[in-house]
Amino acid sequence: MRITGVTVYQVDLPLVEGRYNWSGGKSVDVFDSTVVRIDTDSEITGWGEVCPLGPFYLPSYAKGARAGIAELAPDLIGMDPCALGVLNQRMDALLKGHAYVKSAIDMACWDILGKTAGMPVCDLMGGRFGEAVVLYRAISQESPEAMAERVAGYRAEGYTRFQLKVGGDADEDIARIHAAADKLVSGDVLVADANTGWLPHQAARVVRAVKDVDVYIEQPCESYDECLSIRRRTDHPFVLDESIDGVDSFLRANGDDAMDVINIKISKVGGLSKARQLRDLCVTQGIAMTLEDSWGGDIITAAIAHLAHSTPERFRFTATDFNSYVTVSHADGAPRRDNGTMQASTAPGLGIEPKLDVLGEPVAAFN
């Protein structure tokens, strides 16, 4: 089997809540997503998606994804899409860094591999653990009272895990954590995610002020060393996200006992192949994981579901259903939230069928 063409689409994903706010005054109301179609000489087609969280979160942005794909795609024509190791080495040789650029291509090739084998991606990635994947809900940064009401509202929809967007004024963040915690019941999980937003002195104040609250502290500061300093000042369970961008950073952090949980974002590490590698390393080292991506729609949600469902439940801290956050559906067959959980499709590949009328005309094509 050989790749005969790579086609690129752009689709806007407006938010159900109108706007998503997090640390540093950052906000997005419409996400710019890139969808990739890979055609083969066997008439099997694969689909992938990449959707950065704006240009000011990680070193990635939507137009950069499309520019990078244009750099890679011509040299991938003629390659075997099922030889994922060879393909990823080729992409890394063609383009240094820019992991997110390669993610949608790798994802589409996993879709092809599953369709070729007649198996869902999660079965190819290790098998299906459990009946469903427990989801978290990100609570956009607002006043303490508004965020607490969001927690209560999402609890009524079946969510039991909540990620508060903090990382602003320390006093207000302390109030946000206390207000949200007051809405929880037994079995709920609360994460205070600063998204690198606190300076160390602010983070130190917050963890001290909420020492009696059952809450996870996630990525309090920008640098790894700053986060490690806060980790050593608190006995709260600790999550690292932005600081972990691959195997090397994970090995350093694991050796330093820097975290209890990491967030694996598919595009941050370069696609499903490298996300699986990091996932399996976490399992061997006893580190729990949130399985997710920076953002996205139906295709990314399907990929997250397959990665999460093939992760042993003991190590699966939680996962994300991004397609429930946006108003546009661009693929049939994607997982849908059911009482705070989702399931990976049992159909071959990712189990999705893109809606070409929603995707519209391609913005680029290579063959």
Secondary structure, DSSP 4 states (H G I P E B T S, - for coil): --EEEEEEEEEEEEBTTS-EEEGGGEEESEEEEEEEEEEETTS--EEEEE--S-SSSSS--HHHHHHHHHHHHHHHTTS-TT-HHHHHHHHHHHSSS-HHHHHHHHHHHHHHHHHHHTSBHHHHTT---SS-EEBEEEE-S--HHHHHHHHHHHHHTT--EEEEE--S-HHHHHHHHHHHHTT--TT-EEEEE-TT-S-HHHHHHHHHHTTTS--EEE--SSSHHHHHHHHTT--S-EEE-TT--SHHHHHHHHHTT--SEEEEEHHHHTSHHHHHHHHHHHHHHT-EEEEE-SS-SHHHHHHHHHHHHTS-GGGEEEE--GGGTBS---EET----BTTEE----SSBT--EE-HHHH-S-SEEE-
